[in-house]
């Protein structure tokens, strides 16, 4: 669904906007996101709007859930038995090896948390891939995961397979400057094995955070359950647009908002119904993201008989 600002006069004039929620492409075949628009036929689906009537007794919520995801793409692991559409880029391998004098290998990731709150519960998730299976041993892959030297878990699995970690931890474990997640692979985690190899894929930490806009925009992954007054600080203007994103294909514009001066800027509150697992995107009009390029579509003629070919090679531009 889209929101079209200024469409009432039937023209798309300078200053008019088409606003949509741009879901990212997460496959392996392109680095840019591409979205297709057409015009001239029946109007496309428009965003719905929703207004609620505040009672004045709603809890004031200033804490939200944020997620930091780290995904180094250092090595292309072509031998991993992943689905054809899967991403094969991983961080460099961790390979503890007794014979090589490296029985323990560490990998640290600095966590650049945004306005964290060190109370309540945080969540750590990670994706990893095992190296070659060690005959006669099960499990034969292992990694210990720490947050600021607090052991979260020692995760073990079998063979050249993909595995995920999902653990709840006290948010207080993130209280360090800087916060660091550390992976440790060690042969003493697997008695009888002198060598093994694992490849970290990604690591994510979800944590409680102050609802504070950065650059006049914020994505709210989660809030407390119930019908609440959610207050977000850090705005340069009181004019803020709020969108509810439970269904990212059909965002809903939230109309019940209020602003007040705060700290040289503004705090903006919004009210919504009691929804299961709502997420929100807030932005000023000036901070809405703009496309890198807008290009007219040129219909392809690849399917015509004049383009007969034995094969088509798709290669990097450097090989043209």
C-alpha positions as CSV (number, residue, x, y, z in Angstrom):
1,X,0.0,0.0,0.0
2,X,1.1,3.6,-0.7
3,X,0.3,7.0,0.6
4,X,0.1,9.7,-2.0
5,X,0.4,13.3,-0.7
6,X,-1.3,15.9,-2.9
7,X,-3.3,13.5,-5.1
8,X,-6.6,15.3,-4.5
9,X,-6.2,17.6,-7.5
10,X,-5.5,14.6,-9.8
11,X,-2.0,15.7,-10.7
12,X,1.5,14.7,-9.4
13,X,2.9,18.2,-8.9
14,X,6.3,19.3,-7.4
15,X,6.1,18.8,-3.7
16,X,3.7,15.8,-4.0
17,X,5.0,12.6,-2.5
18,X,4.5,8.8,-2.9
19,X,5.3,7.2,0.5
20,X,5.7,3.5,0.9
21,X,7.4,1.1,3.3
22,X,10.5,-0.2,1.5
23,X,11.1,-3.8,2.6
24,X,14.7,-4.8,1.9
25,X,15.8,-7.5,-0.5
26,X,17.5,-10.2,1.5
27,X,18.7,-12.6,-1.3
28,X,22.1,-13.1,-2.8
29,X,21.6,-11.8,-6.3
30,X,21.6,-8.0,-6.0
31,X,22.9,-5.3,-3.7
32,X,20.3,-2.7,-4.4
33,X,16.6,-2.8,-3.6
34,X,14.3,-2.3,-6.6
35,X,10.6,-1.3,-6.4
36,X,8.2,-1.1,-9.4
37,X,5.5,1.5,-9.8
38,X,3.0,1.9,-12.6
39,X,0.4,4.6,-13.4
40,X,-2.5,5.2,-15.7
41,X,-4.7,2.3,-14.7
42,X,-7.0,2.0,-11.7
43,X,-5.6,3.5,-8.5
44,X,-3.4,1.2,-6.5
45,X,-4.0,0.2,-2.9
46,X,-3.7,3.2,-0.5
47,X,-2.6,3.1,3.1
48,X,-5.4,2.9,5.7
49,X,-5.4,5.4,8.6
50,X,-6.3,4.8,12.2
51,X,-7.3,7.2,15.0
52,X,-8.0,6.4,18.6
53,X,-9.5,8.5,21.4
54,X,-7.0,8.7,24.3
55,X,-8.6,8.2,27.8
56,X,-5.9,10.0,29.6
57,X,-5.1,6.9,31.7
58,X,-2.9,5.0,29.2
59,X,0.6,4.1,30.5
60,X,3.3,6.4,29.3
61,X,5.9,4.2,27.4
62,X,9.4,5.6,26.8
63,X,11.2,2.2,26.5
64,X,11.2,0.3,23.2
65,X,13.0,-2.7,21.7
66,X,15.9,-2.1,19.4
67,X,18.0,-4.7,17.5
68,X,21.6,-4.5,16.5
69,X,22.7,-7.0,13.8
70,X,26.3,-7.7,12.9
71,X,27.0,-9.7,9.7
72,X,30.6,-9.6,8.5
73,X,30.9,-10.9,4.9
74,X,34.6,-11.9,4.7
75,X,34.7,-15.3,3.0
76,X,32.6,-16.9,0.4
77,X,32.0,-20.5,1.6
78,X,31.1,-22.3,-1.6
79,X,31.4,-25.8,-0.1
80,X,28.7,-25.3,2.6
81,X,25.6,-27.4,1.7
82,X,23.1,-24.5,1.7
83,X,20.0,-24.0,-0.4
84,X,20.7,-22.5,-3.8
85,X,19.2,-19.1,-2.8
86,X,21.1,-18.9,0.5
87,X,23.8,-16.4,1.2
88,X,27.2,-18.0,1.3
89,X,29.2,-15.1,2.7
90,X,30.5,-15.6,6.3
91,X,32.9,-14.2,8.7
92,X,36.4,-15.8,8.6
93,X,36.6,-19.2,10.2
94,X,37.4,-20.0,13.8
95,X,39.6,-23.1,13.8
96,X,41.0,-24.3,17.1
97,X,43.9,-26.7,16.5
98,X,46.0,-28.4,19.2
99,X,48.7,-29.4,16.8
100,X,49.2,-25.9,15.6
101,X,49.4,-24.5,19.1
102,X,46.1,-22.7,18.9
103,X,43.7,-24.8,21.1
104,X,41.5,-21.7,21.7
105,X,40.3,-19.1,19.2
106,X,38.4,-15.9,20.1
107,X,36.3,-13.6,18.0
108,X,35.0,-10.3,19.4
109,X,32.3,-7.9,18.1
110,X,31.9,-4.4,19.5
111,X,28.2,-3.7,20.0
112,X,27.3,-0.1,19.1
113,X,24.1,0.1,21.1
114,X,21.7,3.0,20.7
115,X,20.4,4.5,24.0
116,X,20.4,1.2,25.8
117,X,18.5,0.6,29.1
118,X,20.2,-1.9,31.4
119,X,17.1,-3.3,33.0
120,X,14.7,-6.0,31.9
121,X,15.6,-8.7,29.4
122,X,17.8,-8.7,26.2
123,X,18.0,-11.4,23.6
124,X,21.0,-12.7,21.8
125,X,20.8,-14.6,18.5
126,X,23.4,-15.9,16.1
127,X,23.9,-18.0,13.0
128,X,26.9,-20.3,12.5
129,X,28.0,-23.0,10.2
130,X,30.0,-26.1,11.1
131,X,33.1,-27.2,9.1
132,X,33.9,-30.8,8.2
133,X,32.5,-33.5,10.4
134,X,34.8,-35.3,12.8
135,X,34.3,-39.1,12.4
136,X,33.1,-40.8,15.5
137,X,32.2,-37.7,17.5
138,X,28.8,-36.2,18.1
139,X,28.7,-33.3,18.7
140,X,31.8,-32.2,16.8
141,X,31.2,-28.4,16.6
142,X,31.1,-26.0,19.6
143,X,31.2,-22.3,20.5
144,X,30.9,-20.5,23.8
145,X,29.2,-17.1,23.5
146,X,29.8,-14.3,26.0
147,X,28.4,-10.8,26.6
148,X,30.9,-8.7,28.4
149,X,32.5,-11.8,29.9
150,X,29.1,-13.2,31.0
151,X,28.7,-16.7,29.6
152,X,25.5,-16.8,27.6
153,X,25.7,-20.4,26.3
154,X,28.0,-23.0,25.0
155,X,26.3,-24.1,21.8
156,X,27.2,-27.5,20.2
157,X,26.0,-29.3,17.1
158,X,27.0,-31.9,14.6
159,X,28.7,-31.8,11.2
160,X,28.9,-29.4,8.3
161,X,25.4,-27.9,9.0
162,X,23.9,-24.5,9.8
163,X,22.7,-23.8,13.3
164,X,21.2,-20.9,15.2
165,X,21.4,-19.6,18.8
166,X,18.6,-17.8,20.5
167,X,19.0,-17.0,24.2
168,X,17.4,-14.6,26.7
169,X,19.9,-12.7,28.9
170,X,19.6,-9.9,31.6
171,X,19.9,-6.5,29.9
172,X,22.3,-5.6,32.7
173,X,24.9,-7.8,31.0
174,X,25.2,-5.2,28.3
175,X,26.4,-2.5,30.7
176,X,29.9,-1.9,29.6
177,X,31.7,0.7,27.5
178,X,31.9,-0.6,24.9
179,X,29.7,-3.6,25.1
180,X,31.3,-6.6,23.4
181,X,30.0,-10.0,22.2
182,X,32.7,-12.7,22.2
183,X,32.7,-16.1,20.5
184,X,35.2,-18.7,21.8
185,X,35.9,-22.0,20.0
186,X,38.2,-24.3,22.0
187,X,39.2,-28.0,21.7
188,X,38.5,-28.5,25.4
189,X,34.8,-27.9,24.7
190,X,34.9,-31.2,22.7
191,X,37.0,-33.8,24.5
192,X,38.9,-36.1,22.2
193,X,38.8,-33.7,19.2
194,X,42.1,-31.9,18.5
195,X,40.8,-29.7,15.6
196,X,37.5,-28.4,14.3
197,X,36.4,-25.3,12.3
198,X,33.3,-23.1,12.5
199,X,32.2,-20.1,10.5
200,X,30.2,-17.3,12.2
201,X,27.5,-15.9,9.9
202,X,25.7,-13.2,11.9
203,X,25.0,-12.1,15.5
204,X,22.1,-10.0,16.7
205,X,21.2,-8.4,20.1
206,X,17.7,-7.1,20.9
207,X,17.7,-4.9,23.9
208,X,15.5,-2.3,25.8
209,X,16.3,1.2,24.7
210,X,15.1,4.8,25.2
211,X,12.6,5.9,22.6
212,X,14.8,8.6,21.1
213,X,14.8,9.6,17.4
214,X,18.1,9.8,15.4
215,X,18.2,12.1,12.4
216,X,14.4,12.8,12.8
217,X,13.5,9.1,12.3
218,X,13.2,5.9,14.3
219,X,12.1,2.3,13.8
220,X,10.3,0.8,16.8
221,X,10.7,-3.0,16.8
222,X,8.5,-3.5,19.8
223,X,6.8,-1.7,22.7
224,X,5.0,-2.9,25.9
225,X,1.7,-4.7,25.2
226,X,-1.5,-2.8,25.5
227,X,-3.1,0.5,24.6
228,X,-0.4,2.9,25.5
229,X,0.9,6.4,25.0
230,X,4.3,6.0,23.4
231,X,6.5,9.0,23.7
232,X,9.6,9.5,21.5
233,X,12.1,12.2,22.2
234,X,14.8,13.8,20.0
235,X,12.7,15.5,17.2
236,X,13.7,18.8,15.6
237,X,10.0,19.6,14.6
238,X,6.6,18.7,16.1
239,X,5.4,17.4,12.6
240,X,6.1,13.7,12.8
241,X,4.4,10.9,10.7
242,X,3.7,7.6,12.4
243,X,3.1,4.3,10.6
244,X,2.2,0.9,12.1
245,X,3.9,-2.0,10.4
246,X,2.5,-5.3,11.6
247,X,1.8,-6.0,7.9
248,X,4.7,-4.3,6.1
249,X,2.8,-4.6,2.8
250,X,-0.1,-2.6,4.2
251,X,1.2,0.0,6.6
252,X,-1.4,2.0,8.6
253,X,-0.9,5.8,9.2
254,X,-1.5,6.6,12.9
255,X,-3.3,9.9,13.2
256,X,-3.5,10.4,17.0
257,X,-0.3,12.2,17.9
258,X,0.7,15.1,20.1
259,X,4.0,17.1,20.4
260,X,5.5,19.1,23.2
261,X,8.8,21.0,23.6
262,X,11.6,19.1,25.2
263,X,15.3,19.7,25.6
264,X,15.7,22.2,22.8
265,X,13.6,20.0,20.4
266,X,10.3,18.1,20.7
267,X,8.9,14.9,22.2
268,X,6.1,13.3,20.1
269,X,3.6,11.0,21.6
270,X,1.2,8.7,19.7
271,X,-1.7,6.5,20.8
272,X,-2.8,3.2,19.2
273,X,-5.1,0.4,20.0
274,X,-4.0,-2.7,22.0
275,X,-2.4,-4.7,19.2
276,X,-0.4,-8.0,19.2
277,X,3.3,-7.3,18.5
278,X,3.1,-3.9,16.9
279,X,6.0,-2.3,15.2
280,X,6.2,1.3,14.1
281,X,8.2,3.7,11.8
282,X,8.3,7.4,12.7
283,X,9.8,10.1,10.5
284,X,9.5,13.8,9.7
285,X,8.7,14.5,6.1
286,X,12.2,15.9,5.5
287,X,13.8,12.7,6.9
288,X,11.9,10.3,4.6
289,X,14.4,8.3,2.5
290,X,14.6,9.1,-1.2
291,X,15.5,6.6,-4.0
292,X,19.0,6.5,-5.3
293,X,17.6,6.6,-8.8
294,X,14.2,6.6,-10.6
295,X,14.4,5.0,-14.0
296,X,11.6,4.3,-16.6
297,X,11.1,0.7,-17.4
298,X,12.1,-0.3,-20.9
299,X,10.3,-3.5,-21.8
300,X,12.6,-6.4,-22.6
301,X,12.7,-8.1,-26.0
302,X,14.7,-11.1,-24.8
303,X,11.8,-13.4,-25.5
304,X,11.5,-12.7,-29.2
305,X,12.7,-15.2,-31.8
306,X,15.4,-12.8,-32.9
307,X,17.3,-13.4,-29.7
308,X,18.1,-17.1,-30.1
309,X,21.1,-18.2,-28.1
310,X,22.8,-21.3,-26.8
311,X,23.4,-19.8,-23.4
312,X,23.5,-16.4,-21.5
313,X,26.4,-15.5,-19.3
314,X,25.9,-13.1,-16.4
315,X,29.2,-11.8,-15.3
316,X,30.7,-9.0,-13.2
317,X,31.1,-5.6,-15.1
318,X,34.9,-5.9,-14.9
319,X,34.6,-8.8,-17.4
320,X,32.6,-7.0,-20.0
